[in-house]
């Protein structure tokens, strides 16, 4: 079955605070992902946007600041299969490297996290007055390989 993540991003008092994430925990805690190559899944959104997709672990040094290892994936209105390699996981482009070790994070993985990025923000990190990003993300056929 398809997992639909619905969201409605609006402006907050601070810039760049339109965010949401959906965490899919592993049955076994922790799960060692080092024996695998990557993950693939089908995804689509209501509009073209970026999906930030991370490996979650309790052992990140700056997770409370949103600094985790993962990928930025372009998605749009047509369902497509995305395939990423664990060895290529990176911190977000805006983040300062906290020095997390990918092998250790993968050894202590607890979940996969899906974070649709807000569409329509201006350079100040806010949406135009009266505008919101009311959208969805559909995820299906998630496979660790």
N, C-alpha and C positions, 0 to 999 in steps of 0.2 A: 504494500500500500504506500501511497505517496504521503509524505509528511509535509504539511503546509505550515509555514511560519508567516503569520500575518503581523504587520507592524504599521504604526502611524507616527512618523518622525515629525516633530515640531521643534521650534526654537526653545532653548533653555536660557537661563540667565547668563551662563558662560558659553563662549563660542566652542564649536566642534563637539558638542555634547549630544548630538542626535545619533544614538547607537542602541543596538539590541543584539543579543546573541542567543543562540539555541544550542544547548549542550546535550550531546548524546553520549551518556556514560557507557563504559564497557561493563559487561557482566562481571568480569574478574577485576578486582582492584588490588594492586595495579596490574596493568597489562604491559608486557614487554613487546614493543613493536619492532625491536631490532632484528627479529627473524623474518620480517616482511620487507618488501620493496617499496610499497606505496599504497595509495587508496584511490578508488575510482567510484564515481557516482553520477547519476543523472540529475540535472538541475535546470530550472528556468525561473524567471522572475516576471513581474508585471511590466517592467521596462528594462532597458539596458542599464546595468549597474555593475559595480564590483562586489564580489563576495570575498570577504576575508575568512579564511578557513584555517583553523589552528589545531595543533595537538595540545590537549590540556594535560597538566601535571601539577601536583601539589608542590613541586620543587623548583618552580620558576623563582627568580630573584626579584622580578618587578612585575608580576602578573597583575597586581592591583593598579598598575599604570597602563595596562593593556599591552604589555610587551611580552609576547609569546611567539613561538616558532610556528610558521605556517606559510600560506600562499595567498596571493591576491589573484582571483580568478574572474575574468570577464564573463558575465551572464546576460542573457536577454530573454525575449518572449518565446523563443523556440527552445524546447528541451534539447539538451545536448549532454553527451558523456564527457566528464572531466576526469583526467587521470593525472595524479601528481606523484612524484617520487619523494620519499621521506628524506633522502640525502640532500634534496634541494630546498628544504624548509628554511625560511629566513624570517627575521623580525620585520615588523612593518617599516616601510620606508621613512616614516616620520620619527621613528624611535631611536634612542641611543642604546647601543648594545650593552646589555646588563651582564654579559659573559656567561650565559647559559650554555651548557654542554649538550648538544643534540643527542648524543648517545645516552646520556643519563636521563634526559627528559623522556626519550622514547622508552627507556627501561622502566620508567615510573609513570607511564601514560594512564590517565584516568578517563578520558573522553575525547571526542571530536567536537569542536566548537565551530558553529557557522554564524557569521556576522555580516548581514547585508549592509552595504555602505549607503548612506543617505545620498539621494540625488537632488541636485538643484541648489546646493549651498553656494554662496558667493565667496570671495577671497577672505572675508572676515570670519568664515565658519558658521554663518547663519543663513537660513532660508529667507527669501524675500517676505516682507510683511504680508500676513494673511495666507501664506502658502505652507502646505505640509506635504510630506512624502508618504502617502498612504499606499502601502504595497504589500507584496507577498513574495515568498521564495518557496518553490516546490523542490523537495529532495526525494530521490528514489534510488533503489538498487545500489545501496552503499556496500562496497566490497573492499576489504583489506586483502591485498595480494602480495 
